[in-house]
Amino acid sequence: MGGRPKGLERVGGVRMLDRLVAVFEEALGTRPILVANAEDAPTWRPDLRVVPDIRPGTGALGGIYTALLSAAAPVVTVAWDMPFVTAPLLQALAAGLEDGDACLPESGGPRGVEPLCAAYGPACGPAIAAALDAGDLRAIGFHDRLKVGILSSRRLREFGDPEVLFFNVNTADELAEANRLWRTRGSFQ
């Protein structure tokens, strides 16, 4: 994105960050925290609590770890470049923690799950710390230490097309595609 913060880009006329804040408020009745390292991050949404990575340089796993330690666990995490995540999906992920330490949606991606749109309980903190200590930065590298529940692709379809739900925006072309998808759907829902 040319060095611009992805979550500040607009899809359907709304910044992705603003869209996700609204989804969190609808789904969980709370404002999310924003894990961000940029100096100007507090200006993006002054009403949000912004926390930098507790363990810098540890990628997405470090962001999940920071969210767990900075918020009252359990947490639901979403990458801020996923503009089509819905409130019912977040509610289902949170409910999935009743039966496990983490709940992740099944995905057709290389990991088989979407760790950047998932729910994580308190036991995940020490498991992630152990993975980070071992130099394992994979977003799923700690799963073997926990009971992980999977929200099946069949169940995900209740919330929309998984390819759209987890569509993420990393390039200008993907931003254009997200806007095309938004226009085609007529809304985010």
N, C-alpha and C positions, 0 to 999 in steps of 0.2 A: 504494500500500500504506500510505497514511497516514503516510509518512515512515519507516516501518520498513524495515530492510534486507531486500530481497526474498529473498536467499539463506538467510536465517535462518528463513523460513517453512517449515512442514512439509507434505510431501506423503507420504501413506501412513505418517504417524507419524515420518518422518525429515526432518531439516532438509535443504533442497536442497544447501547447502554440504557437509554430511557425505556425502550421496549422491554428489556429484561427486568428493570426495576419494577415496572408495572405488573409483569407476570409474577414476580416474586410476591409482590404485595397482594395480588389476587389469590395466588395459590396458598401462601403460607401466612398471610397476614402480617408480614414483616418486611422491612427494607433490607436488602442484602448488604453485605460489606463488599468492598471492592478491593481485591488484591491487585496492586499496581505499584510499580517501582518508579514511574516517571515523576519528576519533581513537581510538575504541574497537575498531577492527578487529582489533588483535592479541589481544583477549580472545575473539573469536568462535571461534577454533581456535588455541590457543596453540602447537600443534605445527606450524603453517604459518608460512612466511616471508611476511610481509605487506609489500608495497611500494606506496607512493603513486605516482600518475601522475607521470612524469618531466616531461611537458608538460601541466600542469593546464588544464582547460577545453577539451580536445580530444576529448571524447566517447569513443565506443567505439574509434575509430582510435587515440586516445592510449593506451587500455588495451592494445591489441594491441602498440603500439610499446613500451610499458613492459615488457610480458612478454618481448618479444624482447631488450631490452637488459638485463633483470634476470635472466634465466635463460640457461643455455647453449643458444643457438639450435642446432638448430631447436626450435620449440615447437608444442604443440597447445594451442589456446585454446578455452575454452567459457564462454559467459555463464552466470553462476551461477543464472540463473532458468530453466534448461532441465533439468527434473528427469528426463527420460526418455532422455537421451543414454546410449549403451551403450559398454562397453569394446571390443567388436569394431569399432564405428564409429570410435572414436579410433585404434585400431590401423590401420585401413584409411586414415585420413587421414594418419597418420604415414608409412605405407608409400608414399603418393602423392608424398612429397617425393623419392623416388628419381628421378622423371622431371620434376621442376619445382621452381620456387622457392617455390611455395605450392600447397596442395591444399585445395579447398573443395567441399563437397557441393552438388549441384544442388538448387534449391528452387523452389517455386511462388510464392515471395514476390516483391516488387517488384524486387529486385536480381538475381533469377535464381539466386543462390547464398546460402549461409549463412555470411557472414564471421565470425560470432561463435561458430562451431563449426567450426574449420578448423586446418590445419597451415601453419606459416610457417617458411621457412628463413632463413639469415643474410642473403641478398640483400634480403630484405624490409625490413630496418632502414633502410638508406639510401633505399630507394624510399618508405617511409612518411615519413621525415624530409623528403624533397623535397615530398611532397604536403602535409604539415603546414606547411612553410615557405611554400607557395603558397596557404595558407588553405583547402585542400580537405580537409574533415573526413569525407568519405564513406568508409565502411568498405571500399569497393572502388575508391577514387579513385587508388590507386597501381598497380593491376593492369596497366595498359598499359606499365609499366616492367619487367615480369617475365614469366617463363614460368609461367603458372597452369594447373594441372591441375584437372579437374573430376571429382568422384566422381558418376557418373551416377545419375539417379533409379532406373533399373533396378537398379544395383548397391546403392543405398541400401536397397532393399526386402529385401535379404539380412539387414539389421540391424533391420528393423521398418518400420512405417508412417512415412514421412517427416513426415507431419503431427503424429504423436505424438512422434517423435524430437526434433523441433525446436519442440515446443510450449513457449512461454515464458510465465512468470507475471508480469504487470505490474499486475494489479488483483485485488481480492478475488473478483470473479466468475471470473477465470481461475484463481485458487487453488482455488476450489470445483470448477471443471471439471477441474483437474489431479487433485484427490482423487477425483473421479468416475471419471476415466480409470484411475487407479491401482486403484480397487476393481473396475472392469470387467475389467481385465487380470489382477488377482490379484497383481501384483507390478510391479516396474519393468522386468523383462525381457520 
